[in-house]
């Protein structure tokens, strides 16, 4: 498994990958409004992560296939971190997260965690900065890592 920078040629593959992972790991935790909002905003907005002026974006590749994706905005906000369901709990997410964090010198990194990923981020040292919140049916917990 390799961690590689993403380029525009990866856009459609990344969109498809995130759609697949979201369908099994994220969307089941939302009500109908949240599912519609996520599809309209989050999935449709993936192209913005390819703006190299604001984002550091990486993919995990195994046997020529994307199995992970992560994006860090402005060096201090993790916007995306996805790993194929069948490969979770094998260290891919931590390798992606570590690689992204090594690309920035920020002392604090924040994110909005999906409810299913809170334990993962806590295991890396992130702390919840509030209780579970809901934005148009999208459930999340704001978290921060201070280093």
N, CA and C atoms as a LAMMPS dump frame, in Angstrom:
ITEM: TIMESTEP
0
ITEM: NUMBER OF ATOMS
441
ITEM: BOX BOUNDS ff ff ff
-5.0000000000000000e+02 5.0000000000000000e+02
-5.0000000000000000e+02 5.0000000000000000e+02
-5.0000000000000000e+02 5.0000000000000000e+02
ITEM: ATOMS id mol type element x y z
1 1 1 N 0.846 -1.172 0
2 1 2 C 0 0 0
3 1 3 C 0.891 1.235 0
4 2 1 N 0.578 2.173 -0.895
5 2 2 C 1.34 3.411 -1.025
6 2 3 C 0.456 4.607 -0.726
7 3 1 N 1.049 5.632 -0.108
8 3 2 C 0.38 6.913 0.084
9 3 3 C 0.942 7.843 -0.991
10 4 1 N 0.043 8.445 -1.784
11 4 2 C 0.461 9.284 -2.911
12 4 3 C -0.348 10.568 -2.934
13 5 1 N 0.266 11.617 -3.514
14 5 2 C -0.474 12.854 -3.735
15 5 3 C -1.53 12.603 -4.802
16 6 1 N -2.613 13.333 -4.68
17 6 2 C -3.713 13.229 -5.639
18 6 3 C -3.514 14.294 -6.708
19 7 1 N -3.901 13.976 -7.934
20 7 2 C -3.912 15.004 -8.98
21 7 3 C -5.254 14.969 -9.696
22 8 1 N -5.482 15.939 -10.546
23 8 2 C -6.796 16.084 -11.197
24 8 3 C -7.237 14.831 -11.948
25 9 1 N -6.301 14.049 -12.421
26 9 2 C -6.657 12.811 -13.124
27 9 3 C -7.371 11.823 -12.202
28 10 1 N -7.227 12.007 -10.888
29 10 2 C -7.848 11.111 -9.91
30 10 3 C -9.279 11.514 -9.536
31 11 1 N -9.737 12.666 -9.989
32 11 2 C -10.996 13.224 -9.488
33 11 3 C -12.169 12.251 -9.577
34 12 1 N -12.443 11.696 -10.717
35 12 2 C -13.608 10.806 -10.854
36 12 3 C -13.45 9.54 -10.015
37 13 1 N -12.244 9 -9.964
38 13 2 C -12.009 7.812 -9.139
39 13 3 C -12.22 8.12 -7.655
40 14 1 N -11.757 9.291 -7.219
41 14 2 C -11.932 9.692 -5.825
42 14 3 C -13.407 9.907 -5.521
43 15 1 N -14.122 10.579 -6.392
44 15 2 C -15.561 10.799 -6.176
45 15 3 C -16.294 9.468 -6.055
46 16 1 N -15.976 8.539 -6.926
47 16 2 C -16.614 7.219 -6.884
48 16 3 C -16.249 6.491 -5.589
49 17 1 N -14.976 6.538 -5.213
50 17 2 C -14.512 5.892 -3.987
51 17 3 C -15.229 6.456 -2.764
52 18 1 N -15.27 7.777 -2.635
53 18 2 C -15.921 8.398 -1.475
54 18 3 C -17.416 8.083 -1.465
55 19 1 N -18.036 8.061 -2.622
56 19 2 C -19.448 7.685 -2.689
57 19 3 C -19.689 6.281 -2.167
58 20 1 N -18.817 5.353 -2.541
59 20 2 C -18.951 3.965 -2.073
60 20 3 C -18.764 3.857 -0.569
61 21 1 N -17.708 4.466 -0.045
62 21 2 C -17.437 4.391 1.389
63 21 3 C -18.559 5.078 2.174
64 22 1 N -18.999 6.228 1.693
65 22 2 C -20.068 6.968 2.37
66 22 3 C -21.35 6.154 2.458
67 23 1 N -21.653 5.412 1.411
68 23 2 C -22.894 4.629 1.377
69 23 3 C -22.955 3.595 2.492
70 24 1 N -21.804 3.029 2.867
71 24 2 C -21.814 1.993 3.905
72 24 3 C -21.395 2.487 5.283
73 25 1 N -20.599 3.567 5.341
74 25 2 C -20.057 4.007 6.627
75 25 3 C -20.665 5.288 7.177
76 26 1 N -21.16 6.155 6.324
77 26 2 C -21.606 7.474 6.77
78 26 3 C -23.117 7.629 6.674
79 27 1 N -23.661 7.417 5.51
80 27 2 C -25.085 7.679 5.278
81 27 3 C -26.026 6.901 6.193
82 28 1 N -25.709 5.667 6.596
83 28 2 C -26.614 4.96 7.502
84 28 3 C -26.835 5.663 8.849
85 29 1 N -25.963 6.605 9.2
86 29 2 C -26.083 7.316 10.473
87 29 3 C -26.925 8.59 10.369
88 30 1 N -27.433 8.885 9.177
89 30 2 C -28.198 10.112 8.947
90 30 3 C -29.661 9.804 8.677
91 31 1 N -30.512 10.788 8.976
92 31 2 C -31.912 10.68 8.571
93 31 3 C -31.999 11.05 7.088
94 32 1 N -33.206 11.028 6.534
95 32 2 C -33.369 11.298 5.098
96 32 3 C -32.873 12.692 4.72
97 33 1 N -33.129 13.674 5.584
98 33 2 C -32.656 15.026 5.31
99 33 3 C -31.13 15.063 5.283
100 34 1 N -30.508 14.394 6.233
101 34 2 C -29.053 14.356 6.297
102 34 3 C -28.44 13.665 5.09
103 35 1 N -29.065 12.589 4.654
104 35 2 C -28.566 11.881 3.465
105 35 3 C -28.618 12.791 2.245
106 36 1 N -29.721 13.507 2.077
107 36 2 C -29.86 14.414 0.93
108 36 3 C -28.851 15.559 1.021
109 37 1 N -28.689 16.107 2.215
110 37 2 C -27.745 17.212 2.42
111 37 3 C -26.313 16.758 2.138
112 38 1 N -25.959 15.591 2.638
113 38 2 C -24.615 15.045 2.424
114 38 3 C -24.337 14.846 0.935
115 39 1 N -25.296 14.256 0.245
116 39 2 C -25.11 14.026 -1.192
117 39 3 C -25.012 15.341 -1.954
118 40 1 N -25.805 16.326 -1.566
119 40 2 C -25.826 17.607 -2.274
120 40 3 C -24.6 18.458 -1.966
121 41 1 N -24.107 18.395 -0.742
122 41 2 C -22.994 19.263 -0.334
123 41 3 C -21.658 18.551 -0.318
124 42 1 N -21.561 17.514 0.482
125 42 2 C -20.265 16.878 0.709
126 42 3 C -19.777 16.156 -0.54
127 43 1 N -20.59 15.279 -1.074
128 43 2 C -20.158 14.534 -2.25
129 43 3 C -19.958 15.453 -3.45
130 44 1 N -20.815 16.439 -3.592
131 44 2 C -20.693 17.357 -4.723
132 44 3 C -19.494 18.288 -4.58
133 45 1 N -19.007 18.454 -3.37
134 45 2 C -17.946 19.421 -3.085
135 45 3 C -16.535 18.818 -3.11
136 46 1 N -16.405 17.559 -3.433
137 46 2 C -15.103 16.902 -3.418
138 46 3 C -14.112 17.599 -4.346
139 47 1 N -14.599 18.127 -5.454
140 47 2 C -13.708 18.788 -6.407
141 47 3 C -12.924 19.921 -5.757
142 48 1 N -13.472 20.578 -4.738
143 48 2 C -12.744 21.679 -4.091
144 48 3 C -11.471 21.192 -3.415
145 49 1 N -11.433 19.923 -3
146 49 2 C -10.243 19.4 -2.33
147 49 3 C -9.062 19.262 -3.292
148 50 1 N -9.31 19.433 -4.576
149 50 2 C -8.244 19.347 -5.568
150 50 3 C -7.602 20.712 -5.836
151 51 1 N -8.002 21.74 -5.066
152 51 2 C -7.414 23.07 -5.155
153 51 3 C -6.099 23.052 -4.382
154 52 1 N -4.982 22.964 -5.081
155 52 2 C -3.691 22.8 -4.42
156 52 3 C -3.231 24.049 -3.668
157 53 1 N -3.912 25.172 -3.856
158 53 2 C -3.579 26.374 -3.099
159 53 3 C -4.058 26.273 -1.651
160 54 1 N -5.127 25.531 -1.425
161 54 2 C -5.726 25.451 -0.088
162 54 3 C -5.666 24.067 0.546
163 55 1 N -5.49 23.031 -0.242
164 55 2 C -5.596 21.659 0.266
165 55 3 C -4.33 20.849 0.032
166 56 1 N -4.018 20.005 1.015
167 56 2 C -3.077 18.917 0.83
168 56 3 C -3.956 17.676 0.754
169 57 1 N -3.826 16.938 -0.331
170 57 2 C -4.737 15.824 -0.58
171 57 3 C -3.944 14.578 -0.955
172 58 1 N -4.25 13.479 -0.265
173 58 2 C -3.53 12.226 -0.473
174 58 3 C -4.487 11.074 -0.712
175 59 1 N -3.958 10.056 -1.375
176 59 2 C -4.718 8.819 -1.57
177 59 3 C -3.854 7.647 -1.126
178 60 1 N -4.509 6.605 -0.673
179 60 2 C -3.848 5.336 -0.38
180 60 3 C -4.187 4.409 -1.54
181 61 1 N -3.174 3.788 -2.096
182 61 2 C -3.362 2.938 -3.27
183 61 3 C -2.826 1.549 -2.971
184 62 1 N -3.623 0.549 -3.313
185 62 2 C -3.225 -0.846 -3.151
186 62 3 C -3.598 -1.584 -4.43
187 63 1 N -2.636 -2.243 -5.032
188 63 2 C -2.854 -2.972 -6.286
189 63 3 C -3.511 -2.089 -7.349
190 64 1 N -3.066 -0.823 -7.415
191 64 2 C -3.572 0.103 -8.426
192 64 3 C -4.946 0.673 -8.158
193 65 1 N -5.498 0.381 -6.995
194 65 2 C -6.853 0.824 -6.662
195 65 3 C -6.814 1.778 -5.461
196 66 1 N -7.625 2.846 -5.512
197 66 2 C -7.718 3.763 -4.38
198 66 3 C -8.463 3.068 -3.237
199 67 1 N -7.808 3.012 -2.073
200 67 2 C -8.412 2.369 -0.906
201 67 3 C -8.524 3.345 0.271
202 68 1 N -8.024 4.573 0.065
203 68 2 C -8.116 5.597 1.098
204 68 3 C -7.95 6.97 0.48
205 69 1 N -8.497 7.975 1.166
206 69 2 C -8.418 9.355 0.681
207 69 3 C -8.473 10.287 1.881
208 70 1 N -7.643 11.318 1.866
209 70 2 C -7.661 12.311 2.931
210 70 3 C -7.336 13.689 2.393
211 71 1 N -7.944 14.715 3.018
212 71 2 C -7.71 16.097 2.591
213 71 3 C -7.62 17.011 3.812
214 72 1 N -6.605 17.869 3.796
215 72 2 C -6.366 18.846 4.852
216 72 3 C -6.455 20.239 4.229
217 73 1 N -7.36 21.077 4.76
218 73 2 C -7.569 22.428 4.213
219 73 3 C -6.807 23.454 5.047
220 74 1 N -6.122 24.337 4.358
221 74 2 C -5.399 25.455 4.983
222 74 3 C -4.434 25.001 6.081
223 75 1 N -3.99 23.761 6.004
224 75 2 C -3.004 23.261 6.936
225 75 3 C -3.503 22.971 8.336
226 76 1 N -4.806 23.231 8.6
227 76 2 C -5.271 23.037 9.977
228 76 3 C -6.689 22.48 10.118
229 77 1 N -7.298 22.072 9.02
230 77 2 C -8.66 21.533 9.119
231 77 3 C -8.783 20.293 8.239
232 78 1 N -9.003 19.154 8.869
233 78 2 C -9.165 17.903 8.134
234 78 3 C -10.588 17.827 7.597
235 79 1 N -10.727 17.875 6.293
236 79 2 C -12.066 17.875 5.694
237 79 3 C -12.536 16.481 5.309
238 80 1 N -11.603 15.593 4.961
239 80 2 C -11.976 14.251 4.506
240 80 3 C -10.945 13.231 4.988
241 81 1 N -11.436 12.077 5.393
242 81 2 C -10.593 10.92 5.634
243 81 3 C -11.47 9.682 5.474
244 82 1 N -11.219 8.952 4.412
245 82 2 C -12.026 7.782 4.088
246 82 3 C -11.107 6.591 3.819
247 83 1 N -11.537 5.409 4.279
248 83 2 C -10.831 4.161 4.012
249 83 3 C -11.882 3.128 3.622
250 84 1 N -11.552 2.31 2.626
251 84 2 C -12.469 1.243 2.209
252 84 3 C -12.906 0.423 3.409
253 85 1 N -14.177 0.129 3.492
254 85 2 C -14.734 -0.626 4.627
255 85 3 C -13.989 -1.943 4.842
256 86 1 N -13.698 -2.645 3.767
257 86 2 C -13.055 -3.958 3.889
258 86 3 C -11.611 -3.873 4.385
259 87 1 N -11.015 -2.671 4.368
260 87 2 C -9.622 -2.517 4.779
261 87 3 C -9.459 -1.692 6.055
262 88 1 N -10.571 -1.344 6.682
263 88 2 C -10.482 -0.576 7.917
264 88 3 C -9.866 -1.433 9.016
265 89 1 N -9.275 -0.751 9.998
266 89 2 C -8.612 -1.381 11.144
267 89 3 C -7.325 -2.101 10.743
268 90 1 N -6.732 -1.645 9.641
269 90 2 C -5.446 -2.202 9.21
270 90 3 C -4.358 -1.133 9.15
271 91 1 N -4.646 0.054 9.688
272 91 2 C -3.646 1.107 9.763
273 91 3 C -3.622 2.079 8.596
274 92 1 N -4.471 1.883 7.611
275 92 2 C -4.466 2.772 6.439
276 92 3 C -4.892 4.178 6.835
277 93 1 N -5.944 4.3 7.617
278 93 2 C -6.415 5.612 8.051
279 93 3 C -5.359 6.344 8.856
280 94 1 N -4.688 5.647 9.75
281 94 2 C -3.64 6.283 10.554
282 94 3 C -2.458 6.683 9.687
283 95 1 N -2.121 5.89 8.699
284 95 2 C -1.019 6.255 7.798
285 95 3 C -1.384 7.485 6.975
286 96 1 N -2.618 7.527 6.49
287 96 2 C -3.072 8.703 5.736
288 96 3 C -3.073 9.939 6.627
289 97 1 N -3.643 9.805 7.81
290 97 2 C -3.715 10.929 8.732
291 97 3 C -2.307 11.411 9.117
292 98 1 N -1.421 10.49 9.417
293 98 2 C -0.044 10.864 9.759
294 98 3 C 0.633 11.6 8.612
295 99 1 N 0.453 11.105 7.405
296 99 2 C 1.063 11.75 6.231
297 99 3 C 0.515 13.158 6.042
298 100 1 N -0.782 13.326 6.222
299 100 2 C -1.375 14.666 6.096
300 100 3 C -0.85 15.602 7.181
301 101 1 N -0.787 15.12 8.404
302 101 2 C -0.317 15.958 9.504
303 101 3 C 1.163 16.305 9.362
304 102 1 N 1.92 15.429 8.725
305 102 2 C 3.336 15.706 8.484
306 102 3 C 3.533 16.777 7.407
307 103 1 N 2.47 17.123 6.704
308 103 2 C 2.543 18.141 5.652
309 103 3 C 2.28 19.545 6.193
310 104 1 N 1.99 19.664 7.487
311 104 2 C 1.671 20.964 8.069
312 104 3 C 2.431 21.165 9.37
313 105 1 N 2.661 22.422 9.696
314 105 2 C 3.298 22.753 10.962
315 105 3 C 2.297 23.313 11.963
316 106 1 N 1.017 23.263 11.634
317 106 2 C -0.016 23.806 12.522
318 106 3 C 0.017 23.107 13.876
319 107 1 N -0.192 23.884 14.932
320 107 2 C -0.219 23.331 16.287
321 107 3 C -1.567 22.712 16.622
322 108 1 N -2.615 23.172 15.956
323 108 2 C -3.958 22.62 16.178
324 108 3 C -4.578 22.223 14.849
325 109 1 N -5.139 21.029 14.848
326 109 2 C -5.853 20.52 13.681
327 109 3 C -7.271 20.229 14.147
328 110 1 N -8.243 20.773 13.44
329 110 2 C -9.633 20.521 13.82
330 110 3 C -10.344 19.75 12.715
331 111 1 N -11.499 19.211 13.073
332 111 2 C -12.309 18.447 12.131
333 111 3 C -13.709 18.287 12.69
334 112 1 N -14.589 17.857 11.844
335 112 2 C -15.927 17.431 12.243
336 112 3 C -16.014 15.946 11.939
337 113 1 N -16.023 15.149 12.974
338 113 2 C -16.015 13.699 12.812
339 113 3 C -17.411 13.148 12.583
340 114 1 N -17.52 12.241 11.64
341 114 2 C -18.737 11.441 11.531
342 114 3 C -18.879 10.674 12.835
343 115 1 N -20.105 10.382 13.233
344 115 2 C -20.301 9.706 14.514
345 115 3 C -19.631 8.329 14.546
346 116 1 N -19.484 7.694 13.4
347 116 2 C -18.87 6.373 13.355
348 116 3 C -17.345 6.425 13.449
349 117 1 N -16.734 7.609 13.337
350 117 2 C -15.276 7.716 13.319
351 117 3 C -14.691 8.352 14.585
352 118 1 N -15.523 8.674 15.55
353 118 2 C -15.045 9.354 16.762
354 118 3 C -13.949 8.546 17.456
355 119 1 N -14.158 7.268 17.631
356 119 2 C -13.168 6.414 18.294
357 119 3 C -11.828 6.41 17.567
358 120 1 N -11.866 6.395 16.25
359 120 2 C -10.63 6.443 15.467
360 120 3 C -9.845 7.711 15.788
361 121 1 N -10.514 8.85 15.731
362 121 2 C -9.826 10.121 15.99
363 121 3 C -9.356 10.215 17.443
364 122 1 N -10.14 9.709 18.372
365 122 2 C -9.71 9.709 19.778
366 122 3 C -8.447 8.875 19.947
367 123 1 N -8.357 7.758 19.236
368 123 2 C -7.168 6.907 19.343
369 123 3 C -5.923 7.605 18.825
370 124 1 N -6.104 8.62 18.016
371 124 2 C -4.979 9.382 17.48
372 124 3 C -4.663 10.603 18.343
373 125 1 N -5.507 10.888 19.329
374 125 2 C -5.259 12.002 20.232
375 125 3 C -6.193 13.192 20.061
376 126 1 N -7.128 13.098 19.133
377 126 2 C -8.107 14.175 18.992
378 126 3 C -9.058 14.148 20.183
379 127 1 N -9.514 15.314 20.585
380 127 2 C -10.471 15.459 21.689
381 127 3 C -11.72 16.152 21.169
382 128 1 N -12.866 15.686 21.628
383 128 2 C -14.125 16.35 21.274
384 128 3 C -14.129 17.749 21.871
385 129 1 N -14.578 18.711 21.101
386 129 2 C -14.661 20.096 21.587
387 129 3 C -16.108 20.507 21.814
388 130 1 N -16.999 19.561 21.708
389 130 2 C -18.414 19.797 21.946
390 130 3 C -19.145 18.471 21.875
391 131 1 N -20.441 18.528 22.083
392 131 2 C -21.239 17.312 21.997
393 131 3 C -21.691 17.104 20.552
394 132 1 N -22.344 15.984 20.315
395 132 2 C -22.823 15.698 18.967
396 132 3 C -23.724 16.829 18.483
397 133 1 N -23.509 17.236 17.247
398 133 2 C -24.302 18.299 16.638
399 133 3 C -24.957 17.764 15.373
400 134 1 N -25.845 18.553 14.839
401 134 2 C -26.6 18.166 13.65
402 134 3 C -26.74 19.393 12.762
403 135 1 N -26.346 19.26 11.511
404 135 2 C -26.546 20.325 10.534
405 135 3 C -27.378 19.758 9.398
406 136 1 N -28.618 20.171 9.328
407 136 2 C -29.535 19.688 8.285
408 136 3 C -29.541 18.159 8.187
409 137 1 N -29.49 17.51 9.33
410 137 2 C -29.561 16.05 9.367
411 137 3 C -28.219 15.348 9.306
412 138 1 N -27.132 16.097 9.14
413 138 2 C -25.787 15.51 9.139
414 138 3 C -25.256 15.557 10.57
415 139 1 N -25.043 14.378 11.143
416 139 2 C -24.568 14.278 12.524
417 139 3 C -23.045 14.283 12.559
418 140 1 N -22.477 15.021 13.52
419 140 2 C -21.025 15.092 13.642
420 140 3 C -20.642 15.539 15.045
421 141 1 N -19.362 15.365 15.354
422 141 2 C -18.779 15.858 16.6
423 141 3 C -17.535 16.652 16.218
424 142 1 N -17.467 17.915 16.653
425 142 2 C -16.277 18.728 16.414
426 142 3 C -15.161 18.215 17.311
427 143 1 N -13.954 18.118 16.734
428 143 2 C -12.814 17.596 17.466
429 143 3 C -11.572 18.418 17.125
430 144 1 N -10.561 18.317 18.003
431 144 2 C -9.331 19.068 17.789
432 144 3 C -8.15 18.247 18.306
433 145 1 N -7.042 18.347 17.597
434 145 2 C -5.782 17.764 18.016
435 145 3 C -4.813 18.902 18.277
436 146 1 N -4.269 18.95 19.484
437 146 2 C -3.254 19.949 19.827
438 146 3 C -1.924 19.219 19.909
439 147 1 N -0.944 19.739 19.185
440 147 2 C 0.368 19.081 19.193
441 147 3 C 1.46 20.026 19.624
